[in-house]
Amino acid sequence: MLITADPRLVLPKRFLFGPGPSVADPRVCEAMSQPVLGIRDPVFIKIMDEIRAGLRSAFGTANLMTFPVPASGSGAMETAVVNFVPPGSKLAVFAAGHFADRMSIIAARHGAVVVRCEKEWGEVFSEGEAREFLERERPQAVTFVQAETSTGAYQSGHTIATAAKGVGALVIADTVTSLGAMPVELDEVGIDVTFSCSQKGLSCPAGLSPISVSPAAWEQLLRRLEEPASWYLDLKLIAKYLEPPHVYHHTPSPPLHYAMHQALAVIEEEGLENRFRRHRRAHEQLLAGLEELGFEPVVKDPAHRIWHVTAVYPPEGVNEAQVRQRLFERHDIEIGPGIGKLGGKVLRIGTMGPLATEENVALLLDALRECL
Ligand SMILES: Cc1ncc(COP(=O)(O)O)c(C=O)c1O
């Protein structure tokens, strides 16, 4: 027996101003109601090819091995680990937030030797710090989080990638939050392997996560002697489906692919640079409004702030949980709590995709003022 009174779902409309999931673009929602196609239907294969092209452009890469895996961002993170961090190999993690910690845990569970270069949450790493650490540790792979959603800090990765190349290490970047809203620039930065998600900057639901692998990293994967510990997340097997004869590995979800296809089409129509500018303007408007209300950004240096996830300390005497509850109950607005070390201490506000407009930021600030 279904527990809903009406067997058809009629759901409330919320403003998802959290750090993700973000509001899905209306075209994405419409696409998901299209007919389910078979996995070798030429129309479905074309959709997959176009998704791969759209992802290459959003990632800023020419990597042919760019495609989605059937997982949320954490599953994609685990995919990067099982394929590119063999048991017993050394992984250097640049850690200044919750998601770098998650990467460390996943890699350790898969038998990697994890060494960590740690800084205060909200800070980023200089080239000197990265070089000194990597020359000492000499790891096989290096990882960092380009947009650390737990703190609101953005680190393009140039400094880390340059230092990693100096010791011949593979560069793995978490672009779960940056993709689709801020520059990722895989090729320019020198990132070998990246994983992302669908439910933040791409304005899709969760469930399908883009991965991109450079030709050199793919060669390294092909040369690897032992099989990755996960069959489901084995990129060599997944990739066999991408080109003729489209060998079956797992059954892809058509609605999630239609969603990603339309999300990328929307991005292409707006233009990446325009989209970045729109997110940046929304962030500046939001932060100015928040500072007027007495909030303080976690990330001190404006150059290192994520544009579409703003983490702030509330003013003295303001209870963050109460603010979130009031926003939800009175205005159907969801914003995010702090996580990990910053749990109970900060609020995280996302202004992504359709919500990154002057009008929507003004609506949020008005509601927030009323809920303090
Ligand atoms: C930077 C970062 N990495 C990884 C993840 C994990 O992604 P998911 O929640 O989709 O599994 C998140 C989720 O917020 C994230 O922000």
The ligand as a Gaussian input file, in Angstrom:
#p B3LYP/6-31G(d) Opt

LIG

0 1
 C       33.150000      18.744000      -3.316000
 C       32.249000      17.541000      -3.165000
 N       32.761000      16.315000      -3.410000
 C       31.998000      15.217000      -3.304000
 C       30.671000      15.285000      -2.940000
 C       29.843000      14.057000      -2.833000
 O       28.826000      14.074000      -3.795000
 P       27.436000      13.318000      -3.602000
 O       26.744000      13.929000      -2.429000
 O       26.742000      13.605000      -4.902000
 O       27.720000      11.888000      -3.403000
 C       30.099000      16.540000      -2.675000
 C       28.699000      16.672000      -2.257000
 O       28.247000      17.703000      -1.819000
 C       30.921000      17.693000      -2.798000
 O       30.414000      18.905000      -2.564000

